[in-house]
Amino acid sequence: TGSFKTPMGCRSFLQGWQDENGREVNSGRMNLGVVTVNLPRIALESKGDIKLFWEIFEEKMQICHTALEYRIERTKEAKPENAPLLYMYGAFGKRLKKDDSVDELFKNGRATVSLGYIGLYEVCTRFFGNDWEQDSKAHDFAESITKALNEKCAKWAKESGYHYSLYSTPAESLTDTFCRDDLEKFGSIPDITAKEYYTNSFHFDVRKHPNPFEKLTFEEVFPKYAAGGFIHYCEYPNLRQNPKALEAVWDWAYDHVGYLGTNTSIDHCFKCGFQGEFNATARGFACPDCGNNNPEFCDVVKRTCGYLGNPQQRPMIHGRHMEIASRKKNMTSEMIKNAAKHERTKQSDSQRMVKRGPQS
């Protein structure tokens, strides 16, 4: 983004921006909305023809651009007096008069508007098969898609004066909606629509077992294109007795990725006292020891998409439940056994430099 800042919500980032006095401003800025493109549908419609994929891609980009332009124009119709706390009393960083245009808060790149995307895994599965993550040609193709999306954002921004950013959509419900629509249109396709969910943004297939370093190495190239929003995460067993294994990943990630979530097992059954990971069932999650799934007598915490949620208290849509139930651990028993070795060999460059001290 050009400067460090915490995300809005679970993953939305603002680019660096300076006001007319050259002062960098973060507070009071905002995102005007997101339109997400269904990349797997483009791949399915192209029927394995990459040239046709790019032709359909261009058509979908025109639709997305039109929708985002509409979003901007519709937002500009607001009057300061519609939400005085935001527009007139300074919550958005300026104090507008009731007859001022709210566009003063949006134009010249002060606000962002985002193009979202979902399903790079499914796209490449259509063209290269379901185990494409180790195929450099497939990985390059996935990168070329995010690069093309980013270039569209840059072009639209230059033409309009509004900052378009590429956003790795959380897809809390869209993972279900897009896949369900495509299942109806194209039928059950193994590793694409048959899963009943689409994989978020650039993420590694959740059904596989890469170790954290392999997963993050695979993913680390994509956020530089999707600076409008992204998150990496890794799944772990309970590492309470072995924090060094987790520290090894964090040390390595410090120099490689910009935003990392850690998913570990902290579910708790208040009936039998079990603490660990509940089993995924058709009706939610249940204690593996006593079968308890009563939300009044358990606490279940899962990373729904970017944020942590309690699916027993607030049940999620079917596709997201299927995705969470499909997740495999990224920390193998061998890695846990050799955590100290990983800590030494994978520690961050910055730590090594501190230990070595200044060199003559």
N, C-alpha and C positions, 0 to 999 in steps of 0.2 A: 504493500500500500504506500510505500515511500516513507513511512514513519510508524513507530509502534503504537498500537492502541488496543484496548480490549474490544471484544466483539459486541455488537448489539444483538440481544437474544442469544441463540446458541452458536451462530457462526457468521453473522453479517458484519462486514468491515467497511469502513469509509476510507477513501483515499486521503492522502495529505492535501490540505487546502489552506490557502492564505487569503486573508481579507485585503481590502484596499490599502491597508497600512502595512502590509507584509507580515502580519501576525498570524501564526498558525492557529486555526480554530478547529476544535473537535466538538465541544459542548454546543448543544442547540442545533446540530445538524441532523439529517435524517435520510432515510431511504423512502422513495415514493412508491415502491411496489415491485413485484416480480412477475414475469411471465416465463413459464418453464416449457421447454421444448421436449417432446417425447422422442428421444433419439432411437430407442429400439423400434418404434413404429417406422421410422425412416429406413432402418436396416431391413425390416420385414417387407416393406413395400418395394425395396430395390431388388429383392429376390437374389441376393448374392452378387449383384453387379455393382462394383464400387463406383464406376462412372455414373451410374444411375443414382446411387446413393448421394453423390454430391449435387446432382441436379435437383433431387427432391429436397435436399438440405437447403439449397438456395430459396426454393419456394417457401419452405417453412420459416426461414429467416425473415422473409418479407412479411409474413403473417405476424410473427413475433414483434417485428419493428412497428407495424401498424398498431398492434395492441398496446405496446409500450408508449407510443406517441399519444394514443387515446388516454392512457393512464395519466400522463403528464398534464394534458389539456383539461381533463376532468378534475384533477387535483387543484389546478390553478383557478377553478371556478369558486373555490371556497372564499368566504369573506372573513376578515379578521374577527368580526364580532360573532362568527359561528363558534369559535373556540377561543375566547379572549385570553384564557390562561396561556395557551400555546402561542398565539399570534400577537397579542397586545401587551401581555405582562412579562414577556421575556423568556418563557420556557424554551422557545426556539432560537434564542440568542439575539433577537431584535425586538424592539417595541414598535409595532406597526400601529398606525391610526386606522380607524374603522373603514376609511375609504381607500386605504393603500392596497396595492396588489400583493397577494401572498407570494407571487412569483419572485419577489425580492429575496425570499428565503431559499429558493430552489435553483435559480439560474446561475450561469457562469461556474458550474461545477460544484456549487455549495452543497446541493443534495445529490443523491445518487438514485438511479433507477436501474433495475437489474434484469438481465437475461439469465434465466436458470436452465439447468439441464439435468437429466437423469439417465442412467443406464448405459454407461460406457462398456461395462462388462457384457451386457446382452448384445450390444452392437458387434463387438469383436467376436463373440461366440457365434453369431450368424455368419461371419466371414472366415473365421479361423478355427472354429471348434471350441469346446468348453474349457480346455486346458491351455489357453493361449497366453497366460500371464508370463511364461518363460520364453515366449516367441518375440524376439526383438522387432520383427516386422509388424506384428500385431500391436505391440506396445507403441511403436512409432505411429501407427495408424490412429490409435487412441489419442496420442498426443496431438496429432495433426487436427483432430476434431476440436479439441479444446483450444488449440491455437486459432483455428478458423472462427470459433465462437468469440474469442477475445478480439480478433481483428474486426469482426462485425461491430462489437461494442465501441471500439476505438473510432471506427468510421462514423457511426451514428452520433457519437459525442462531438466529433469535429464538425459535423454538419449542423448540429442543433444548439450547441452551447450547454447542453445538459450532460452530466457525467453518467454514461452507461457503464455498468460493471458486470463482469461475468460471475455468476453466483452458483455454487454447488448446492442446489436446492435440498433442504432437509427431507422433503417428501414424506412427512408424517403420514398423510393419507394418500398422497399422489402415487406412492409406491404400489398401492392397491388399485387405485382408480385407473391409471394408465394400463397396468397389466391386465386388469379385468376387461377393459374395453378391447385390448388387443387379443385376449383369449377368445372373446366373442367373435372378433373379426377374422382372425387367422387360425384359430384352433389351438390345441395343446401342442406346444413345441418344446421338446426336452431342453432343459437348462435356460429357457427363455420365458415363455408364458406358463409352462407347466409348474413352475415353482410357486406361482400365484403372488409373486411380488417382483419388483424391479430393484436392482442394486443401486444404492445411492451414488450419484455422481461418478467419481473416479475410483471408488473403493474396490479392493480385492474381493473376489468371491467369498462371501462369509462362510460357505460350506467347506472351505479348504483350511489346511493347517499350516500356513507359512509361519515361521517364527517372526517375532516383532521386527527384527532387522530386515528380513526379506519383504515383509508387508510394507514397511515404511519406505524401503528403497524403491519398491515398485511404484509407490504413490507419490513420492516426493517431487517429481517433475511437474505435476499438474497444478498445484496452487499458484505458481507464478503467473499462470494464465487466468486463474479464477480468484483474483485478489478481492473480488466483491464478497466472497464468502466461501469458507472451506473448513473442514475439520478432519483430522486423522484420529483413529482410535484403535486400540488393541484389546483383545479379550484375554483375561487371565483367570486361573483358579485362585483360591484363597492363598495369598502369599504372606499372611501375617507372620509366619514363622521364618520367612526367607525374604526380607525386604531388599536384600542385596541384588536379587534377580531383577526386581523392578527398577532399582536405582541404575542398574546397568543399561536398561532401555532408555531411561530418562536422560542419562548422561550422553548417550549416543544421539538421541533425538534432539538434544539442545542445539546441535550444529547442523541438523538436517531438515527439520520440519518446523513450521511456524505455530502450529496449534495442535496439541495432542490431548486426547481424552483417554483415561484409564478405566477400563471396565473390569471390576473384580466382584466376587460373589459375597454379598452382604445381606442376603435374604434371612428373615428371622421368623420362626414359628412360635407363637405365644402359647400354643397348646402343649407341645412336647419339648420345647426349648431348642429345637434344631437351629443351627446357624450355618449358613453356607449358600448353596444354590438350589432353588426350587426347580422342579421338573415342569417343562412346558407341556400343557395338555390342550385339548380342543376347547376347553372352557377357561383357559387362562394359565395359571401356575399353581402348583400344589406342592406341599411339603413331601419330600421323598421318604420321610420316616413314618409319618402318621396320615398322610393324604389330605391334611387340612388345606382348604382353599378359601376359607371364609375371610373376607377382607377385614373383618373386625378383630380377627385373632391372628393376623400375620402382617408382616411388612415386607413387601417385595419391591426391589429397586432395579430397574433396567434402564439402559441408555436407549430411549425411544428412537431418537434419530441423532440429535446433537445434545439435547438436554437429558437429565435423569428424570424418570417418571415412575409412578407406582401403578402398574397395569391392573392390579387387583382393585384399587380404589377408582381408577379411571381407565376402563377397558379400552384397548386400542383397536383400530380397524383390522380386519382379517389379514390383509397382506402384510402389514407391519408385524403382526403377531407371528406370522409364518417366517418372516425374515429373522426376527429375534430368536425364534425356536431353532432356526437353522444354523445359528452362529456356532463356530468351533473355536476352541482355545488357540491362542497364538503363542502360548508359553508351554513348551514341551517338558516332559519329565527330565530329559537329558540336559536341557538348559537350566532347569532349577538345580540339578545336581552339580552343575559346573558354573554356578552363578558367580563365584569369585573369579574364575578365569575370564568370564565374559566381562566382568567389571574392569579387569585390567586391560583386556584387549580392545574393548569397545568404548572406553571412556572418552569423553569429548576432547577435542584438540585444545580447547581453552584450559582444561584441567592439566593436560600434559605440559603445556607451556608454563603454567604456574609452578609446577613441580620442578621443571628444569631450570627455571629462573632465566635471567638475561644472558644471552650468548654473545661472546666477544667476536 
